[in-house]
């Protein structure tokens, strides 16, 4: 019941759970909202279901209990027309101003999109007033070849007082595109949620579908999947190490990192037939063309170590990285950030430990840093490269077949399932619902960027404007994964 929601949520939070996902479901029967709370280790998941009645659905806001709920509630308000009661900031999140206020695209009776007319209403950015305060608008079109996002800075001199991000320029209705697909066909869409996280999202989707269908992938499939996840983590972190150096004018380190990145992308193509590792994870298992060789991994490790040594011996790099865009552990925890950003601020959050899909090596402990600045996020990526190479070396040494795919059941009743994977940016969560014909009726996706984007604004307070590109790159959040 809606009245019991806050009590149940507060109880779970006191027991150490976090809100990993909240999504509305407009299927057969009444409109529903599902909340997924998770904790671990050991892997624990609790779902709260609330049915909504009437033509004007509403639900008590949980924003006062935890910040992530605020984001989920605003998303549901835009896409489903569910009003979060007593929400402290019940304004648009996903839909831009030219979208009709009474049209909610995820409702099944929404119909085709109506005509949209830009009435020139500005987004209600919070205005900072005071002597010497001025605004700098940046984007959504940027100088680099990057995704679109608008950033509004309130500045005194060169110091940032406040930054507000306006995203969702790449909203594609991704979750709606899953509906009606066969569960096997959904993997191709999942791999494209965020292009640099094909394995992370693809595997998370598969784990959710397999739980919904009541099947377990073979043990060998888990090993192959873990290899692919770590290969994806590896090439993305190497790319970021170079890009961060490039943002402070140290192009030599970036040039060397790009060489390693290209070597990894070519290795990806040899392993799966695709430079971004698409096609390696399938529903029920995984398949590779070959395994990475120990010598190849050793060479990658040596080259990355040279790049890190080059960067850390540069006074220019260290001066720009240290103390820039600090996100404290308290702020990180309150906002609910995940992955690299969380661990660089001292938080112990890693789905490889909390929600493992294979048995990890004894004594595996994810790397952490504690200063929460650009340097900590750089150093954490260095640590994670070492960790990924170590995990890959151990997995390759186990040997085994290159293909392991379990049988999927035939006709089965409707069901639901959730998947959680530690992608290279952080924990990815998918929740699926299927019908009796094994077709998808609802897929809810949470990319770690969705929960981490608000932290960038906090880290930028008292940072100078010229350091924004550096701070932004140190977070390196996905626009597509956030916007869906």
Secondary structure as UniProt FT lines:
FT   HELIX           2..14
FT   TURN            15..16
FT   STRAND          18..25
FT   STRAND          31..39
FT   TURN            40..43
FT   STRAND          44..52
FT   STRAND          58..60
FT   TURN            63..65
FT   HELIX           67..80
FT   STRAND          83..85
FT   TURN            88..89
FT   TURN            97..98
FT   TURN            101..102
FT   TURN            105..106
FT   TURN            108..109
FT   TURN            131..132
FT   STRAND          133..138
FT   STRAND          150..156
FT   TURN            157..158
FT   STRAND          159..166
FT   TURN            169..170
FT   HELIX           174..178
FT   TURN            179..180
FT   TURN            183..185
FT   HELIX           186..190
FT   TURN            191..192
FT   HELIX           195..197
FT   HELIX           198..213
FT   HELIX           219..247
FT   TURN            248..249
FT   HELIX           251..272
FT   TURN            275..276
FT   TURN            278..279
FT   STRAND          281..282
FT   TURN            283..284
FT   STRAND          285..287
FT   HELIX           294..312
FT   HELIX           315..321
FT   TURN            322..323
FT   HELIX           329..335
FT   HELIX           339..344
FT   TURN            345..346
FT   HELIX           351..354
FT   TURN            362..363
FT   HELIX           374..398
FT   STRAND          403..405
FT   STRAND          415..422
FT   STRAND          427..434
FT   TURN            436..437
FT   STRAND          439..446
FT   HELIX           448..459
FT   TURN            460..462
FT   HELIX           465..467
FT   HELIX           468..475
FT   HELIX           479..483
//
